[in-house]
């Protein structure tokens, strides 16, 4: 077997396999970097959602505890049910 005047030897095959391995390793490194960025982004999104949910919960508590009783009292006065 000859390829352009060169015999294919075990060393040639090993060199080719090592080149493929290096290529795959580089691609896996790139994929790992992308995954790390995605995890970081998802962590930020989770924190933002948690902050927004906390703000909504705080606002709902404010409505339930402060505003709703005042409105109910005004409605009771309006319909003559004041205690």
C-alpha positions in Angstrom: 0.0 0.0 0.0 1.4 3.3 -1.0 0.0 6.8 -0.7 1.9 9.4 -2.8 5.0 7.4 -2.5 4.6 7.0 1.3 3.8 3.8 3.0 1.1 3.9 5.6 2.7 2.8 8.8 1.5 2.4 12.3 3.2 5.7 13.1 1.2 7.4 10.4 -2.1 6.0 11.7 -1.1 6.9 15.3 -0.4 10.5 14.2 -3.7 10.7 12.4 -5.6 9.4 15.4 -3.8 11.8 17.7 -4.8 14.7 15.4 -8.4 13.5 15.5 -8.2 13.2 19.3 -6.9 16.8 19.6 -9.7 18.0 17.4 -12.3 16.3 19.4 -10.8 17.5 22.7 -10.8 21.1 21.4 -14.5 20.8 20.4 -15.4 19.3 23.7 -13.6 22.2 25.5 -15.7 24.6 23.4 -18.9 22.8 24.3 -17.9 22.9 27.9 -17.4 26.6 27.8 -20.8 27.1 26.2 -22.4 25.0 28.8 -20.7 27.0 31.6 -22.1 30.2 30.1 -25.5 28.7 29.8 -25.5 27.6 33.5 -24.3 31.1 34.5 -27.1 32.7 32.5 -29.7 30.3 33.9 -28.5 31.1 37.4 -29.0 34.8 36.8 -32.4 34.2 35.3 -33.4 32.1 38.3 -32.3 34.9 40.6 -34.2 37.5 38.6 -37.3 35.4 38.7 -36.9 34.8 42.5 -36.6 38.6 43.0 -39.7 39.3 40.9 -41.7 36.6 42.7 -40.6 38.0 46.1 -41.7 41.5 45.0 -45.1 40.2 43.8 -45.5 38.3 47.1 -44.6 41.4 49.1 -47.1 43.5 47.1 -49.9 40.9 47.6 -49.2 40.8 51.4 -49.4 44.6 51.4 -52.8 44.4 49.6 -54.1 41.7 51.9 -52.9 43.2 55.2 -53.2 46.9 54.6 -55.5 47.8 51.8 -58.1 45.1 51.8 -59.3 45.6 55.4 -59.6 49.4 54.8 -61.7 48.8 51.6 -63.9 46.2 53.4 -64.5 48.7 56.2 -65.5 51.4 53.7 -67.8 49.0 51.9 -69.4 47.9 55.1 -70.0 51.6 56.0 -71.5 52.2 52.6 -74.0 49.4 52.9 -74.8 50.1 56.5 -73.1 47.0 58.0 -70.6 48.9 60.2 -70.0 47.1 63.5 
